[in-house]
């Protein structure tokens, strides 16, 4: 039971890490939308294009995409194919997942290391339209890498959980799958009933 409490706390850390990112991603999304609408208005209604609009919207999109990728990592929502792995024995399945997480962790460590150099080298580079240091838009890369490393570290810990411990995300997926299957069966049943009724009406019409 103590082990379960420990893994529960680790699992809760993923939700705590996710909380500040969600509103930030929402703000960036709305900011990008407003900036683009303003740019369109200035270009096609007023007739005076604003140079910095495309640049600022692009920077906002990069920050949004980087932070959103971390949320997807925490929720385990990145696209991947698991058919082969899911049909392997339990122990082998965990070993493969553990190795993949270690590889991903190392990849983001390299991203972090190289992006630090990239940000430092960008100190004298200026954005053409905004006239700000390129360190500001590029700073999201090492930040994203750190968040990803933390998320992967938590996943590595959770992969070592007892077999009977079920993650909330896995439980939610199971419930969602069962709900979809239930609705699918209901639709198929309704379609079958409609076909039966229509065939009965056709027979009555023949008489």
Secondary structure as the mmCIF struct_conf table of DSSP 4:
data_model
#
loop_
_struct_conf.conf_type_id
_struct_conf.id
_struct_conf.beg_label_comp_id
_struct_conf.beg_label_asym_id
_struct_conf.beg_label_seq_id
_struct_conf.end_label_comp_id
_struct_conf.end_label_asym_id
_struct_conf.end_label_seq_id
HELX_RH_AL_P HELX_RH_AL_P1 UNK A 2 UNK A 40
HELX_RH_PI_P HELX_RH_PI_P1 UNK A 41 UNK A 46
BEND BEND1 UNK A 47 UNK A 47
TURN_TY1_P TURN_TY1_P1 UNK A 51 UNK A 51
HELX_RH_AL_P HELX_RH_AL_P2 UNK A 52 UNK A 75
TURN_TY1_P TURN_TY1_P2 UNK A 76 UNK A 76
BEND BEND2 UNK A 78 UNK A 78
HELX_RH_AL_P HELX_RH_AL_P3 UNK A 83 UNK A 86
TURN_TY1_P TURN_TY1_P3 UNK A 87 UNK A 87
BEND BEND3 UNK A 88 UNK A 88
HELX_RH_AL_P HELX_RH_AL_P4 UNK A 90 UNK A 121
HELX_RH_3T_P HELX_RH_3T_P1 UNK A 122 UNK A 124
STRN STRN1 UNK A 126 UNK A 126
TURN_TY1_P TURN_TY1_P4 UNK A 128 UNK A 130
STRN STRN2 UNK A 133 UNK A 133
HELX_RH_AL_P HELX_RH_AL_P5 UNK A 134 UNK A 159
TURN_TY1_P TURN_TY1_P5 UNK A 160 UNK A 160
BEND BEND4 UNK A 161 UNK A 161
TURN_TY1_P TURN_TY1_P6 UNK A 163 UNK A 164
HELX_RH_AL_P HELX_RH_AL_P6 UNK A 168 UNK A 206
#
